[in-house]
Amino acid sequence: MISQTRIPLAAAAALALLALASCEDSDTIPPPGSTIVVSGNPTTVVLGTAPECNTLLQEAMCGTAEVVATVSNELGLPLPGQDVRFSSTAGLIFLGTASNPQLISNLPIETDQFGNARVNLITTLTTTVEARSGTAIGTLTFNTVQGNLSAITLNNDTTQTGCMSSTTNVISCNQSVCLVATAIDTGGAGLPGVVMNFALQNNTVSGNTFNGTFNPAQPVTDANGDAFTTFTPD
């Protein structure tokens, strides 16, 4: 009778420890209805020669980009402290620098106070990066182009009609802001064929979120290296 009593107690204790360990190892995931928006800087990866191309990818040329996954609840408010797992169809996901990377593909990365989880991508090919947290999934495709991208400038575009002359004070939902992003190579010339990804970040203050629509959201730079879009507030 004594042994029959002790066996169930021991089993219950073992199950309790197992459940506790499972809770400690599990990801912190957002509630149902949450979303993930993935953005990149830049979204077109410019390929060039670097030592890490060979050491990490066994290729002569490669490029890097920052990947940002923003987790928001169903009301659009950013969610800090959520675990996001990244994966890519090509290349590698890492933290740190390309010369001293910490490979973290499919490992949890916690969102910051703005709901952003940040990682880096190194690739030789066009690749799609997926960010997942619970049932929320976001993806973004990074294109590749050969060139020597040095900088990206963002300015107000006053050449189009029907747009505000300034981007600093949007006071009506009927107003539109025209923008031009320019990709510049190391020689100071515009770089064509670069896909620009326009998106809002850190646009929530004191629980109020400022949203809008970019049209187009992913324009390609022209022969002068310029990509144009129009932003309209919701």
Buried (B, 14 or more C-beta within 10 A) or exposed (E): EEEEEEEEEEEEEEEEEEEEEEEEEEEBBBEEEBBBBBBBEBBBBBBBEBEBBEEBBEBEBBBBBEBBBBBBBEEEEBBEEBBBBBEBBBBBBBBEEBEEBEEBEEBBBEBBEBBBBBBBBBBBBBBEBBBBBBEBEBBBBBBBBEBEBBEBEEEBBEEEEEBBEEBEEBEEEEBBBBBBBBBBBEEEEBBBBBBBBBBBBEBBEEEEBEEBBBEEEBBBBBEEBBBBBBBBBE
